[in-house]
Amino acid sequence: MPRGISLKAFGHASSLFLAISFLLCVLFDLAFPAHAMFSSWQALLPGFHWISWGSFILGLIESYGYGWYAALIFVPIYNVANYRQPRKAN
Protein backbone atom coordinates (compact mmCIF):
# COMPACT_ATOMS: atom_id res chain seq x y z
CA MET A 1 0.00 0.00 0.00
CA PRO A 2 1.49 3.38 -0.94
CA ARG A 3 2.43 5.59 1.99
CA GLY A 4 2.39 8.93 0.18
CA ILE A 5 -0.29 11.50 -0.49
CA SER A 6 -1.92 11.51 -3.92
CA LEU A 7 -0.96 14.70 -5.74
CA LYS A 8 -4.15 14.62 -7.80
CA ALA A 9 -6.45 14.19 -4.79
CA PHE A 10 -4.65 16.77 -2.68
CA GLY A 11 -4.50 19.21 -5.60
CA HIS A 12 -8.22 19.06 -6.27
CA ALA A 13 -9.12 19.12 -2.56
CA SER A 14 -6.99 22.16 -1.74
CA SER A 15 -8.08 23.94 -4.91
CA LEU A 16 -11.77 23.37 -4.22
CA PHE A 17 -11.27 24.48 -0.62
CA LEU A 18 -9.76 27.80 -1.76
CA ALA A 19 -12.34 28.34 -4.53
CA ILE A 20 -15.23 27.68 -2.13
CA SER A 21 -13.62 29.95 0.46
CA PHE A 22 -13.35 32.69 -2.18
CA LEU A 23 -17.01 32.24 -3.10
CA LEU A 24 -18.11 32.43 0.54
CA CYS A 25 -16.00 35.54 1.15
CA VAL A 26 -17.50 37.29 -1.89
CA LEU A 27 -20.99 36.40 -0.66
CA PHE A 28 -20.10 37.71 2.81
CA ASP A 29 -18.79 40.96 1.29
CA LEU A 30 -22.00 41.41 -0.69
CA ALA A 31 -24.17 40.69 2.36
CA PHE A 32 -22.17 42.84 4.79
CA PRO A 33 -20.45 45.61 2.79
CA ALA A 34 -19.39 47.45 5.97
CA HIS A 35 -17.18 44.48 6.82
CA ALA A 36 -15.98 43.75 3.28
CA MET A 37 -12.59 42.17 2.68
CA PHE A 38 -12.40 42.74 -1.07
CA SER A 39 -9.26 44.85 -0.73
CA SER A 40 -7.47 41.72 0.53
CA TRP A 41 -8.62 39.81 -2.54
CA GLN A 42 -7.39 42.60 -4.78
CA ALA A 43 -3.93 42.30 -3.22
CA LEU A 44 -3.84 38.48 -3.47
CA LEU A 45 -5.45 37.90 -6.87
CA PRO A 46 -3.85 39.69 -9.83
CA GLY A 47 -6.44 41.32 -12.08
CA PHE A 48 -9.28 41.00 -9.56
CA HIS A 49 -11.44 44.10 -9.23
CA TRP A 50 -14.58 44.43 -7.16
CA ILE A 51 -16.99 43.04 -8.60
CA SER A 52 -17.98 41.99 -12.06
CA TRP A 53 -18.74 38.56 -13.46
CA GLY A 54 -15.41 38.48 -15.28
CA SER A 55 -13.52 39.45 -12.15
CA PHE A 56 -15.43 36.89 -10.10
CA ILE A 57 -14.61 34.08 -12.55
CA LEU A 58 -10.98 35.21 -12.62
CA GLY A 59 -10.90 35.10 -8.80
CA LEU A 60 -12.29 31.55 -8.80
CA ILE A 61 -9.74 30.43 -11.37
CA GLU A 62 -6.85 32.05 -9.50
CA SER A 63 -8.02 30.60 -6.18
CA TYR A 64 -8.16 27.15 -7.77
CA GLY A 65 -4.68 27.71 -9.20
CA TYR A 66 -3.29 28.67 -5.80
CA GLY A 67 -4.57 25.35 -4.46
CA TRP A 68 -2.64 23.47 -7.12
CA TYR A 69 0.42 25.60 -6.42
CA ALA A 70 0.26 24.57 -2.75
CA ALA A 71 -0.23 20.92 -3.72
CA LEU A 72 2.69 20.92 -6.15
CA ILE A 73 4.97 22.24 -3.40
CA PHE A 74 3.60 20.39 -0.35
CA VAL A 75 2.89 16.87 -1.63
CA PRO A 76 6.37 16.05 -2.98
CA ILE A 77 8.01 17.44 0.16
CA TYR A 78 5.67 15.41 2.38
CA ASN A 79 6.10 12.23 0.34
CA VAL A 80 9.91 12.47 0.40
CA ALA A 81 9.97 13.21 4.13
CA ASN A 82 7.51 10.36 4.79
CA TYR A 83 9.46 7.93 2.60
CA ARG A 84 12.72 8.58 4.43
CA GLN A 85 11.30 7.82 7.88
CA PRO A 86 11.95 4.29 9.08
CA ARG A 87 8.93 2.01 8.99
CA LYS A 88 7.62 0.53 12.20
CA ALA A 89 7.39 -3.23 12.48
CA ASN A 90 3.84 -4.55 12.60
C-alpha positions as CSV (number, residue, x, y, z in Angstrom):
1,M,0.0,0.0,0.0
2,P,1.5,3.4,-0.9
3,R,2.4,5.6,2.0
4,G,2.4,8.9,0.2
5,I,-0.3,11.5,-0.5
6,S,-1.9,11.5,-3.9
7,L,-1.0,14.7,-5.7
8,K,-4.2,14.6,-7.8
9,A,-6.4,14.2,-4.8
10,F,-4.6,16.8,-2.7
11,G,-4.5,19.2,-5.6
12,H,-8.2,19.1,-6.3
13,A,-9.1,19.1,-2.6
14,S,-7.0,22.2,-1.7
15,S,-8.1,23.9,-4.9
16,L,-11.8,23.4,-4.2
17,F,-11.3,24.5,-0.6
18,L,-9.8,27.8,-1.8
19,A,-12.3,28.3,-4.5
20,I,-15.2,27.7,-2.1
21,S,-13.6,29.9,0.5
22,F,-13.3,32.7,-2.2
23,L,-17.0,32.2,-3.1
24,L,-18.1,32.4,0.5
25,C,-16.0,35.5,1.2
26,V,-17.5,37.3,-1.9
27,L,-21.0,36.4,-0.7
28,F,-20.1,37.7,2.8
29,D,-18.8,41.0,1.3
30,L,-22.0,41.4,-0.7
31,A,-24.2,40.7,2.4
32,F,-22.2,42.8,4.8
33,P,-20.4,45.6,2.8
34,A,-19.4,47.5,6.0
35,H,-17.2,44.5,6.8
36,A,-16.0,43.7,3.3
37,M,-12.6,42.2,2.7
38,F,-12.4,42.7,-1.1
39,S,-9.3,44.9,-0.7
40,S,-7.5,41.7,0.5
41,W,-8.6,39.8,-2.5
42,Q,-7.4,42.6,-4.8
43,A,-3.9,42.3,-3.2
44,L,-3.8,38.5,-3.5
45,L,-5.4,37.9,-6.9
46,P,-3.8,39.7,-9.8
47,G,-6.4,41.3,-12.1
48,F,-9.3,41.0,-9.6
49,H,-11.4,44.1,-9.2
50,W,-14.6,44.4,-7.2
51,I,-17.0,43.0,-8.6
52,S,-18.0,42.0,-12.1
53,W,-18.7,38.6,-13.5
54,G,-15.4,38.5,-15.3
55,S,-13.5,39.4,-12.1
56,F,-15.4,36.9,-10.1
57,I,-14.6,34.1,-12.6
58,L,-11.0,35.2,-12.6
59,G,-10.9,35.1,-8.8
60,L,-12.3,31.6,-8.8
61,I,-9.7,30.4,-11.4
62,E,-6.9,32.1,-9.5
63,S,-8.0,30.6,-6.2
64,Y,-8.2,27.2,-7.8
65,G,-4.7,27.7,-9.2
66,Y,-3.3,28.7,-5.8
67,G,-4.6,25.4,-4.5
68,W,-2.6,23.5,-7.1
69,Y,0.4,25.6,-6.4
70,A,0.3,24.6,-2.8
71,A,-0.2,20.9,-3.7
72,L,2.7,20.9,-6.1
73,I,5.0,22.2,-3.4
74,F,3.6,20.4,-0.3
75,V,2.9,16.9,-1.6
76,P,6.4,16.0,-3.0
77,I,8.0,17.4,0.2
78,Y,5.7,15.4,2.4
79,N,6.1,12.2,0.3
80,V,9.9,12.5,0.4
81,A,10.0,13.2,4.1
82,N,7.5,10.4,4.8
83,Y,9.5,7.9,2.6
84,R,12.7,8.6,4.4
85,Q,11.3,7.8,7.9
86,P,11.9,4.3,9.1
87,R,8.9,2.0,9.0
88,K,7.6,0.5,12.2
89,A,7.4,-3.2,12.5
90,N,3.8,-4.6,12.6
